[in-house]
Amino acid sequence: MTRANTHAGTLSGIVRPASEYRYGIFIRPPAEVALPALEMMRTARDLFGFHAATAYPPHLTLIGSIVLTGTEAQLIDAVDGVLAGRAAIPIHGAGLNAAIGAAIGIDYNHASDGEQNSQLVDLYEDLRRETEQLRGFEPTDRKAAERRAKEGAEHFRAHLTVLGHDGIDNSSARAEAKDVLERLVEDLPEDWTADTITIYRFWSADWDAKYWLTQEWIPIASWNLAG
């Protein structure tokens, strides 16, 4: 069985139908966040056998699991239009949260005053609106019905997953993992700046099952927000 992230950062040369790809528009965190987050993801994998989070690079999802009805070029153009002249966004961390978007994620949804980070919400809404006509919900899109129902600012929750979908149904091991991961949170800066947005292309042998065991990914475009 292929282990998650075996093909991280690359897609094989096999020519596949465009319908087999998925895309994500992500905030790529800076090194001081990404490296400790990777350590947390690998700890969840290597100590407890949770692989789903390591099938991705460390990220905050803006628009995820995109099934394109348009083209990659159109998606890039749409994102380029939204990000033109846009300022970098201050990010504040609120520790691990087992209820935001994943089995265990680092909560980045609020500003330091406790209010939801309005700049993140605005960015999400602009991207959602400008890419809406390019995104579909194919039957092979995992949890497509739920995803369609949860579009909108009221459902947006900014987080960085460190233990993903394969931990949701294993509450005992997940609780043990969370205790260990709490010890690594102190290595993360509480505040940082989101200044890099990346579109990733994904492929899996089976999007309806444990897709993370065969998932491949590669970044196809990035933008640096104004400082």
Backbone torsions as a table, in degrees:
resi	resn	phi	psi	omega
1	MET	NA	132.6	179.8
2	THR	-69.0	132.6	177.6
3	ARG	-84.9	150.2	-178.2
4	ALA	-58.1	142.7	174.8
5	ASN	69.7	13.1	173.7
6	THR	-57.4	-33.7	-177.7
7	HIS	-108.4	28.8	-179.2
8	ALA	-58.4	133.8	176.2
9	GLY	78.4	9.2	179.2
10	THR	-151.2	152.4	169.3
11	LEU	-121.5	136.6	-179.0
12	SER	-61.8	164.4	-178.7
13	GLY	-77.6	2.7	179.6
14	ILE	-65.2	131.5	177.0
15	VAL	-80.4	121.7	-177.2
16	ARG	-121.6	154.4	174.2
17	PRO	-60.2	141.9	-179.7
18	ALA	-57.0	-29.1	-177.7
19	SER	-66.8	-14.7	180.0
20	GLU	-85.0	-8.8	-179.4
21	TYR	-90.9	152.8	168.7
22	ARG	-124.6	158.6	-177.4
23	TYR	-132.3	153.7	174.8
24	GLY	-138.0	139.3	173.0
25	ILE	-105.0	111.0	-169.8
26	PHE	-123.8	151.2	161.4
27	ILE	-82.0	123.1	174.8
28	ARG	-93.7	116.0	-176.2
29	PRO	-71.2	158.1	178.2
30	PRO	-69.9	169.1	-174.6
31	ALA	-57.2	-37.6	-176.9
32	GLU	-67.3	-16.1	174.4
33	VAL	-101.4	-44.0	-174.5
34	ALA	-63.1	-41.2	-175.5
35	LEU	-68.3	-47.7	174.0
36	PRO	-63.5	-34.6	178.3
37	ALA	-64.3	-41.5	176.3
38	LEU	-60.2	-39.8	178.1
39	GLU	-62.2	-39.6	177.7
40	MET	-66.1	-43.2	179.9
41	MET	-63.0	-43.3	-179.7
42	ARG	-68.5	-34.3	176.9
43	THR	-63.8	-44.0	177.3
44	ALA	-61.0	-35.8	178.6
45	ARG	-74.3	-50.6	-168.8
46	ASP	-78.0	-28.9	179.3
47	LEU	-91.4	-31.0	-170.7
48	PHE	-125.0	-3.8	175.3
49	GLY	80.9	17.2	178.6
50	PHE	-90.2	117.9	-172.0
51	HIS	-107.2	-18.6	-167.6
52	ALA	-61.9	-42.3	-177.3
53	ALA	-64.3	-34.5	-177.5
54	THR	-79.3	1.4	173.0
55	ALA	-79.8	-1.1	-179.5
56	TYR	-129.7	158.3	166.4
57	PRO	-74.3	157.7	174.2
58	PRO	-56.9	132.5	-175.2
59	HIS	-162.7	161.0	165.0
60	LEU	-111.0	120.8	-177.8
61	THR	-74.1	130.3	168.2
62	LEU	-98.3	-61.7	171.8
63	ILE	-126.3	123.6	-175.0
64	GLY	-122.5	167.8	177.5
65	SER	48.5	49.6	-177.8
66	ILE	-79.4	125.6	168.2
67	VAL	-101.1	112.6	-173.7
68	LEU	-76.0	130.4	166.0
69	THR	-100.2	-17.2	172.5
70	GLY	-99.0	-156.5	-178.3
71	THR	-108.5	164.3	174.6
72	GLU	-57.9	-42.3	-179.4
73	ALA	-60.7	-40.3	178.1
74	GLN	-66.6	-38.8	178.1
75	LEU	-63.7	-45.2	179.0
76	ILE	-61.6	-43.2	179.4
77	ASP	-62.5	-40.8	-179.7
78	ALA	-64.2	-45.3	179.4
79	VAL	-66.5	-39.0	178.3
80	ASP	-58.6	-41.1	179.4
81	GLY	-65.1	-39.1	179.9
82	VAL	-68.2	-37.0	-171.9
83	LEU	-89.7	-10.5	-177.9
84	ALA	-57.2	119.3	177.7
85	GLY	75.0	5.9	-176.0
86	ARG	-77.9	142.8	-178.2
87	ALA	-86.3	152.1	173.4
88	ALA	-60.9	156.4	-172.0
89	ILE	-117.4	127.2	175.1
90	PRO	-70.4	137.3	-177.3
91	ILE	-121.3	138.4	178.7
92	HIS	-124.1	134.6	-179.4
93	GLY	-97.7	143.6	179.0
94	ALA	-123.5	27.2	175.2
95	GLY	81.4	-170.9	-178.9
96	LEU	-77.2	142.9	179.0
97	ASN	-140.9	125.3	-178.2
98	ALA	-89.4	7.1	-175.4
99	ALA	-122.4	6.4	-178.2
100	ILE	-111.2	98.4	166.1
101	GLY	72.2	-9.6	-175.3
102	ALA	-162.2	172.6	177.5
103	ALA	-58.0	-48.8	173.6
104	ILE	-142.4	125.3	177.9
105	GLY	-137.8	156.3	173.2
106	ILE	-83.5	125.3	-173.7
107	ASP	-80.9	113.7	177.0
108	TYR	-121.4	28.6	-170.0
109	ASN	-86.3	-15.3	-172.8
110	HIS	-122.9	154.6	172.1
111	ALA	-77.8	174.8	-176.1
112	SER	-66.0	-18.3	178.6
113	ASP	-86.7	1.8	178.2
114	GLY	91.5	-10.1	177.2
115	GLU	-83.3	152.8	178.5
116	GLN	-58.9	140.1	-177.7
117	ASN	-69.1	100.3	-173.5
118	SER	-66.8	-29.1	179.1
119	GLN	-67.6	-37.6	176.2
120	LEU	-66.8	-42.7	179.7
121	VAL	-62.9	-43.5	179.4
122	ASP	-61.6	-41.7	178.9
123	LEU	-63.7	-45.3	177.6
124	TYR	-57.6	-48.2	-177.3
125	GLU	-63.3	-41.5	179.1
126	ASP	-64.2	-43.0	178.6
127	LEU	-67.4	-41.0	179.2
128	ARG	-60.1	-45.6	-177.8
129	ARG	-67.2	-43.2	-174.5
130	GLU	-77.1	-19.4	179.4
131	THR	-105.6	-1.0	-172.0
132	GLU	-55.9	-42.1	-176.8
133	GLN	-73.9	-9.3	-179.5
134	LEU	-100.8	-6.6	-173.5
135	ARG	-110.4	136.5	178.2
136	GLY	-122.3	-179.1	177.9
137	PHE	-132.8	83.0	-179.6
138	GLU	-71.9	156.9	177.4
139	PRO	-56.7	-28.2	-179.8
140	THR	-83.2	-2.6	177.2
141	ASP	-74.4	117.5	-176.1
142	ARG	-59.6	127.9	179.4
143	LYS	55.6	42.2	-176.0
144	ALA	-60.3	-42.3	-178.0
145	ALA	-62.8	-42.7	178.0
146	GLU	-64.3	-40.7	-178.4
147	ARG	-64.3	-41.2	179.5
148	ARG	-63.7	-39.7	-177.5
149	ALA	-72.8	-19.2	-174.4
150	LYS	-107.5	20.9	172.8
151	GLU	-76.9	138.8	179.1
152	GLY	129.7	152.7	-174.0
153	ALA	-59.7	-31.1	-177.0
154	GLU	-66.9	-16.9	-179.6
155	HIS	-103.4	-6.1	-175.7
156	PHE	-72.4	130.6	176.7
157	ARG	-138.0	111.5	-177.8
158	ALA	-79.3	125.9	-178.8
159	HIS	-156.5	162.4	174.1
160	LEU	-120.5	112.1	-175.3
161	THR	-73.5	130.5	173.9
162	VAL	-117.3	-12.3	173.8
163	LEU	-147.3	112.2	-164.9
164	GLY	-97.7	-146.2	-169.3
165	HIS	-58.5	-30.5	-176.9
166	ASP	-74.8	-5.3	176.2
167	GLY	-96.9	-9.5	-173.0
168	ILE	-62.9	-37.6	-174.9
169	ASP	-98.7	12.1	179.4
170	ASN	-126.5	76.4	-170.1
171	SER	-66.8	-33.5	-178.0
172	SER	-67.2	-53.0	179.3
173	ALA	-65.9	-34.8	179.0
174	ARG	-62.4	-41.9	179.4
175	ALA	-64.8	-40.5	176.8
176	GLU	-63.4	-43.3	179.7
177	ALA	-62.3	-41.5	-178.8
178	LYS	-61.8	-39.4	178.2
179	ASP	-60.5	-41.1	178.9
180	VAL	-69.7	-44.4	-177.1
181	LEU	-64.3	-30.0	177.9
182	GLU	-57.7	-30.9	-178.4
183	ARG	-73.4	-18.3	-179.5
184	LEU	-95.2	-13.3	-177.8
185	VAL	-61.0	-32.3	-177.5
186	GLU	-64.2	-16.9	177.3
187	ASP	-79.5	-8.6	-180.0
188	LEU	-92.7	136.5	172.5
189	PRO	-66.2	139.6	-180.0
190	GLU	-70.2	-36.8	-178.1
191	ASP	-123.9	139.9	178.6
192	TRP	-156.0	179.4	-176.4
193	THR	-119.2	126.5	175.6
194	ALA	-86.5	109.7	-177.9
195	ASP	-129.6	4.8	180.0
196	THR	-129.4	123.1	176.7
197	ILE	-113.3	132.5	-176.6
198	THR	-131.6	138.3	168.5
199	ILE	-95.3	128.2	176.7
200	TYR	-112.5	145.6	172.7
201	ARG	-107.9	133.6	-177.6
202	PHE	-122.7	151.3	171.1
203	TRP	-140.4	143.2	173.1
204	SER	-139.9	151.8	178.2
205	ALA	-69.5	-21.6	-178.3
206	ASP	-156.5	98.6	-178.7
207	TRP	-71.3	-17.6	-177.5
208	ASP	-88.3	-10.7	-176.7
209	ALA	-117.3	-139.4	179.5
210	LYS	-82.0	74.0	-171.9
211	TYR	-59.5	-28.2	-175.2
212	TRP	-68.5	-17.1	-178.7
213	LEU	-75.5	-19.4	179.6
214	THR	-125.8	8.8	-172.4
215	GLN	-69.4	136.9	171.9
216	GLU	-117.3	151.6	178.7
217	TRP	-151.5	158.7	176.9
218	ILE	-156.1	139.4	173.1
219	PRO	-74.6	137.0	-179.4
220	ILE	-115.8	-15.2	176.8
221	ALA	-164.4	143.5	178.0
222	SER	-137.7	153.0	177.9
223	TRP	-132.3	142.1	173.8
224	ASN	-104.6	120.6	179.7
225	LEU	-77.4	154.0	-176.7
226	ALA	-64.2	140.3	-179.7
227	GLY	-78.3	NA	NA
